[in-house]
């Protein structure tokens, strides 16, 4: 396998980010098939137009993982993101850590997470937090192995559906 490179997302990456985002989102959350709410959330969250705006947003960084010229994963961090259970004044939120299924278990997710933590620390964050869907067993096991503490349950609502998430955080 060719080496994996990490780099900052650029506006021209929005199309590939959209396709990968939809793929990983559906692989993760459409475990019982696709229904309207899942389809709508995927298409709204991962449109190239929306991702172009996210890439350009001050205080948000998307790190890409690539093999050659092929996108295989990304980490998205938003700085100064508030949460009712997070008391650190300068916290960053790991909004997404997405990796194509065939590349899991190879340490790439760890590399993306380390890059996200490093960037958050450089931007002044004292803590990085993330919410994880309660049905994502692999992610629920991953974050504690990376030094993240469990801060409790947190409901998440999209498309008028509420789902249980777990809140994790790591002091940087």
N, C-alpha and C positions, 0 to 999 in steps of 0.2 A: 504494500500500500504506500502511496505517496505521502509525504509529510503533511500534517495538518497545520494550516496557518490561521492565525487570528488577526483580525483587523477591524477597524471602525467602519460601520455602515456608512455608505454614501447615498445621495438621493437616487442614483441610478440603480441601486440595489433593491428598490421597493418592489419591483415585479417578482423577483425571486424570493424575497422575504414573504410576500403575500402567498405565493404558492406553497412554500415550505410551512408557513404558519397554518394555512388551512389543512394541509396534510397531517401535521402533528396534532393540531387541535382535534380533528376528527378521529384520528387514531386513539387519542387519549379519552375524549369525552363522549364519543358516539359509540359506546361499548355495546349498546343494544340496537344499533342502527341509527339512521338519520331521521329526525323529525323536524318540524318547522322551526322550533326554537333553536335547535342546534345549528341548522342550516343558516338561519338568519344571523345568529351570533358570529358564525365563522365568516360569512360573507361581509358583514359590517366591520368586524374587527380586523380583518386581513385584506381589505381592499388596497390596491397599490396607492390610491390617492390618500387614504388615511395613513398608511405607513410612510409615505413621503413627508407628511406633516409631522409624524412622530420623529423621524430621523432629523428633521430640521428644528425640533423643539429644544430651546435652551434647557439645560439641566437633565436631558435624557440622552443616554448613550446606548447604542446597540452595537455589540461586538459580534462579529460573524466568525464562524468556523468554516473553513473551506479546505477541500482537497483539490489541488489544481485550481481550476476556475469554477468548481462546483460547490454551491452552498449546501452544507450538511447540518448546520445548527446555528443558533444565536442566543445571546443573553441580552435582555433589555432592562436597564436600570434607570429609575427616575429619582433624582435627588430631591431632598426636602419634601418627601412624601409623608403626609400625616396619617396616623392611624390611632384610634381611640385607646388602644392598649400599648402603644409605643410611646414611652416618655422621653426618649433621647431627643434633644433639641435639633440635631442635624442627622436625621436618619435617611437612608436611601431605601427604596423599594425595588427588589428584584421582581419585576413585573412578569417576565417570562424567561424561562430557560428551556428552549425547545431544541430537540435533536432528533433527526430522522431515526426511526426504529432500528434500521440495520447497522447504525453506528453506536448504539448504546453498549455499555459494558466494556468500552475501550479506553476510558479515562478522559474522553473528550468533554463530557459534561462537567467533570472536575476542573478541567482547564478553563472552560467558559465561566464557571462559577468563580474560580480564582481571579480571572481577569475582571469580572464584575466587582468583586470585593476590592481589588486593587484600585480600580477606577473610583469606586465610591469613597475609599479612604483618601485618595489623592484630591477628591473634590470636597473633603472635609467631613465626611460622614463618620459617626462614631458607632453606628449600627446599621446592618443591612437586614431587612426583613422581607418575608415572602409569605403568601398564602398558597396552600396546596389543597386541591380537591381531595376530600376524604376518601374517594374511590380510587385514588392514584397510589396504590400500594408501593410501587417502586420509588416514587418521589417522597412518600412519607418515610421510607427507610433511608433514602439518600441524604436528606438534609441533616439528620442527627449524626450520620457518619462524617459529615463535613464540619461538625462543631456547632451546629445550629441547635438552639434550645426551643422546646415546644412551649408556646405561650397560650395555648388554649384553642377552643373552637371558634369559628367565625363564619356566620352565614354569608353567602355570596348570591346576589340576585342578577340574573340576566334574562331578558325576554320574558319577564313576569314569572320566572321560575326561581325558587330559592334552593340553594344547594349548600351542604355543609362543607366548609373548608377548615383547614388547620393552619394556625399562624405560627411561623418559625422566625427566629431572629438570631443574629450572631453579632457580638461586639467585635469591632475591628481594631 
